């Protein structure tokens, strides 16, 4: 799950997140079936982490506006964005395990 979250999050920096999710969710659903796990355990973190575009100006329109308005360099956004991305991915994966177990009645 962590590897899939990292893949989605990194790809979302340069690809439209709606298109990315549309492309990857069927793959993750098939992977979950092959692994005999609930597909939501892979698909939910992939969907959530694809929205974590903090590192590059092309990630979201808000990033582009901040980049242009504040006259930032990409390095000014990349390091803090990387730290925030790591934190959000970690929290997402932990919460998916915790809440996924509760939803499936494994708590």
N, C-alpha and C positions, 0 to 999 in steps of 0.2 A: 504494500500500500504506500509506503514511504517513497519508493522509487517511482511509482506512478504519479504521486503528487508532485514530485520534483520535475518529472517530465512535463506534466501539464503546466506547471507554474513557469518553467523556463520557456516553453514554447509560446505561452501566452504573451510574453514580452514582445514578440515579433509577429504574431499571428492574431487575427481577430478572435477574441475568446468565444464568441458564439459559434463561429465556424470550427474552431478547435474542438469544442465540446461535441458538436455534431459529428465530427470526424472520429473522435476517440471513444465516445460512449459505447457504440456497438462493438468495438474491439474489446473494451473492458468487460462488457456483458458476456461476451463469448469466453474471455479468459476466466471470468468468475465461474462460469458453468463448467469449464474444464478443470478448475481447481476445486469444484464442489463446495463453493461458498456463496453466500448471498451476494448477488450482483451489486446491491446498494453499498456494500462495504468498499467497493472499488469506485463505483460511479459517483457517489456523493462527494468524497474528497477530491476527485478529479474535477467535478463541476465547481466546487468551491474554490480550489486553488487556482483554477484557470482565471479567476477574477483578481488575483493578486499581482497586479502589474505596477510595481513600484520603482523599477530600476531604470527604465529607459523612457524618453519623452514620447515615443510612439506607442507606449503601452495603453494609455487612455487619453482622451481629450483633455482631462484635467492636468495630467502630467505635461502635455504639450503647452498648455496655457501657462503653467507655473514656470516651465523651462524658458519660454520666450519672455514672459513678463519680468522675471528676476534675472535674466541674462545669465543663466546657469551654464555650466559645462556638464557634459555627460558624466564626468567623474564626480561632480557634486551630487548627482542623483544616484549614481550606481552604488556607492558604498553604503549610505544610509538605507537605500532601497533593498540592498542585499540583506542587511540586518533585519529589517522589518519582514522581508520575505521569509527568512528562516524562522522567525518567531511565529508568523501566521501559519506556515506549513506545519510546524511542530504542534501548535495548538489544534489545528484542524485534524491532524491524524489522531492525536490523543482523544479529542472529543468524539471523533467517529468511532473509535474503539469503545469508549465509555457509553455513548448514547446508542450506538449500534447494538451493543449487548443488551441494553435496557429495552430497546424496541423489540428485539427478538426474544426477550424473556430469558436471557442468560444471566441476569444479575441475581 
